[in-house]
Amino acid sequence: MKSLRERFAQYTGKLREYKLAYSLHSWLNRHKLKHNRSLYAQYGLKKGRFSSIGKQDFSEPHSDIPWLDRPQAGEALEQQSDFLQFPKEQQKAIRQFVKDGYLVLPKFFSETQIDALDQEVERLLSADTLKFNYSGRKVMDAFRHSSIVDRIFRYPELLKIMDFIMGKKVTPFQTINFLRGSEQRAHSDSIHMTTEPFGYLIAAWIALEDIKVGTGELFYYPGSHRLPFVSTQDYPSGNTRWRIGPFSNQKYEDKIAEVVAESGLKKEVFLAKKGDVLLWHANLLHGGSPISQAEATRKSMVAHYFCEGVICYHEMTQRPALLELNRD
């Protein structure tokens, strides 16, 4: 029998617009919100753990932003002794992350590791252990069903790099597997996975095959991570006290299209090779290109990581993030 979580993941009806539905879902997963008692007190947030939450609940942004988002982050990087412990190529990549909001780790995972991951996802889908979520494109949280996926998700060498970049220990949050490109318009992950203080989220995108033009290849705007965060307060989301605007995501992406047009930033496309890893900043604008090859795949896995010691929530759906804090 499907759990309520599984049913809601595939549900596409009107209930997704009501904040009460998310509050009920939070209550049913209340063990994943225990940590918020102390965090809410620490940051002066007077809200119930199951209540809706959004940027509007924080009157002023907290000053404890990640070190890489502070002025002179490049200079600060070179002064950190831990930085010199990374191989030269990874040092170069981390410098690019500070400057452009992303980095590439070529062939980070071996062909054997990637083949095992790809075959495992296919097996779980064939066995109906996993299904696509309501979007019809995303397979959520395969790591919960497979030690093979989980090992990649918690790969120590990858976590080490992310811990350093963020300046805090990261907490694995979710995985999303794709068989085809998302074709999603430009967006920032921060609208979907948000933190207070702001910026304590990082994403990893792993290529499970060589990516070719026309397959819905990933694109991003270098330097866009330094643009102001666009929250639901910055566009006509349609949110009310009780509801989430039914066209909030569409109107958000419309707003981002305006921001991109005004910024003058240039789009880059990532034609990854199998085993490559792309890490990106929470506020980097990115998306999926249109698919022009009808039967083409673009097999990949995205993993998101919050940081410890910060409030984690979902700005778009105005709900607290459900976290399992055991990283090992």
C-alpha positions, 0 to 999 in steps of 0.5 A: 500500500502506498504511503501518504507521502508517495500518494502526494508525490504523484498527486496533481489535483487542487489539494496542492494549492492549500497550505493546510495539506502541507501542514498535515503532511508536516505533522505526519512527518513530525519526527523530521522537524524536531530540530526546528524547535531549537533553530526557530528559537535561535533565529527568533522565529515565532511559528509552529513547526507544522505551520507554513513558512516563507521569506515574509516571516523573516523581517530582516536577512540574517548576517551569517551568510556563507563565506563565499557570498561575502565581499572579498570571498576570492581573497578569503579563499586563498588564505584558507589552509584547507583549500591548499589540501585539494588537488590543483585541478579542484582548487581551480574549480573551487575558484570558479565556483566563487566567481561564477557560481558553479564548478565542474569535476570531470570524470569524478565518478568512474564508468563502473560507478555510473553504470551501476547507478543507472542500472539500479534506477532502471531496475527500481522503475521496472519493479514499480519500486520507484515512479515518476512524480507528478511532473512526469519527468522526475524520479524522487529520492531513489536513495531511500530504496537503494544502497547503490544510489545512497553511496553516490549521494553520500560519496565522502570525497564529494561531501568534503568538497561541498563542506569546504565550499559552504563553510558548514557541514552539509546534510544530504536532502534529496535526489532527483533522477531524470531519464529525459531532459527537464525542459524547465525554464530558468530558475534558482533552486533557492525558490524551491529549497530555501534557508535562513540565513540565506544561501546554505544549499548546494546542488550536484548534477551527475551525468549518467551518459554523455550529453549531446545537443538536442537532448534537453541539455542543462544550461546556466548563467555564470555569475547569476548567483550574485543577483538578488534572490527572487522570492514569492514576495517579488512577483504576483505569486497569488499566495494567500494566508491559506493558499498557494497561488495556482500559477505561482511557478509559471509567474516565478519563471516569467519573472526570472525571464525578465531578470535574465533579459535585464542582467545581460548575462550570457547563457552557457550549455553543459555538454557533460561527459559520463561521470562528470559532476557539476556543483552549483550555488543555490541562487545560480539561474539554470534550467533544461534546454528544449528537446529536439531529438524526440527519443533522446535520453538525458540520464542524470541525477541531481542531489541537493544538500542543505547545511546544518544549523540553519532553518530549511524551508520551501519558499514556493510551497511555503512549508518547512523542509523535512530533514533526516539529519543522519549524514552517515 
